[in-house]
Amino acid sequence: MNLGKLSKSTQNIQLTANALKIELGLPLTPEEKALEKQLS
């Protein structure tokens, strides 16, 4: 969410998918790991 509005940007969708994969115990791809590292 950005400023109280739901964001549908590709980056935010990918980050949400990454969070779901982590919670489900699924491994992230190298590209997904790079995105997580870039934003942390």
Phi and psi in degrees as GROMACS dihedral restraints (atoms count N, CA, C in turn):
[ dihedral_restraints ]
;  ai    aj    ak    al  type     phi  dphi    fc
    3     4     5     6     1  -124.5    20    10
    4     5     6     7     1   120.4    20    10
    6     7     8     9     1    53.8    20    10
    7     8     9    10     1    37.8    20    10
    9    10    11    12     1    80.3    20    10
   10    11    12    13     1     4.1    20    10
   12    13    14    15     1  -114.5    20    10
   13    14    15    16     1   143.5    20    10
   15    16    17    18     1   -68.8    20    10
   16    17    18    19     1   127.8    20    10
   18    19    20    21     1  -100.8    20    10
   19    20    21    22     1   135.5    20    10
   21    22    23    24     1  -114.6    20    10
   22    23    24    25     1    22.4    20    10
   24    25    26    27     1   -64.2    20    10
   25    26    27    28     1   151.9    20    10
   27    28    29    30     1   -55.6    20    10
   28    29    30    31     1   -41.7    20    10
   30    31    32    33     1   -63.3    20    10
   31    32    33    34     1   -43.8    20    10
   33    34    35    36     1   -67.4    20    10
   34    35    36    37     1   -36.9    20    10
   36    37    38    39     1   -63.8    20    10
   37    38    39    40     1   -42.5    20    10
   39    40    41    42     1   -65.0    20    10
   40    41    42    43     1   -40.5    20    10
   42    43    44    45     1   -64.3    20    10
   43    44    45    46     1   -37.6    20    10
   45    46    47    48     1   -65.5    20    10
   46    47    48    49     1   -42.9    20    10
   48    49    50    51     1   -62.0    20    10
   49    50    51    52     1   -40.5    20    10
   51    52    53    54     1   -61.2    20    10
   52    53    54    55     1   -44.3    20    10
   54    55    56    57     1   -61.2    20    10
   55    56    57    58     1   -40.9    20    10
   57    58    59    60     1   -64.5    20    10
   58    59    60    61     1   -43.4    20    10
   60    61    62    63     1   -61.8    20    10
   61    62    63    64     1   -41.4    20    10
   63    64    65    66     1   -62.9    20    10
   64    65    66    67     1   -45.2    20    10
   66    67    68    69     1   -63.5    20    10
   67    68    69    70     1   -33.3    20    10
   69    70    71    72     1   -84.1    20    10
   70    71    72    73     1    -3.3    20    10
   72    73    74    75     1    78.0    20    10
   73    74    75    76     1    21.3    20    10
   75    76    77    78     1   -92.3    20    10
   76    77    78    79     1   144.9    20    10
   78    79    80    81     1   -74.4    20    10
   79    80    81    82     1   148.0    20    10
   81    82    83    84     1   -88.7    20    10
   82    83    84    85     1   147.8    20    10
   84    85    86    87     1   -74.2    20    10
   85    86    87    88     1   164.2    20    10
   87    88    89    90     1   -56.6    20    10
   88    89    90    91     1   -36.8    20    10
   90    91    92    93     1   -66.6    20    10
   91    92    93    94     1   -39.9    20    10
   93    94    95    96     1   -67.2    20    10
   94    95    96    97     1   -39.6    20    10
   96    97    98    99     1   -63.4    20    10
   97    98    99   100     1   -39.8    20    10
   99   100   101   102     1   -63.5    20    10
  100   101   102   103     1   -40.5    20    10
  102   103   104   105     1   -63.7    20    10
  103   104   105   106     1   -43.2    20    10
  105   106   107   108     1   -61.8    20    10
  106   107   108   109     1   -43.0    20    10
  108   109   110   111     1   -67.3    20    10
  109   110   111   112     1   -38.7    20    10
  111   112   113   114     1   -61.1    20    10
  112   113   114   115     1   -35.0    20    10
  114   115   116   117     1  -100.4    20    10
  115   116   117   118     1     4.2    20    10
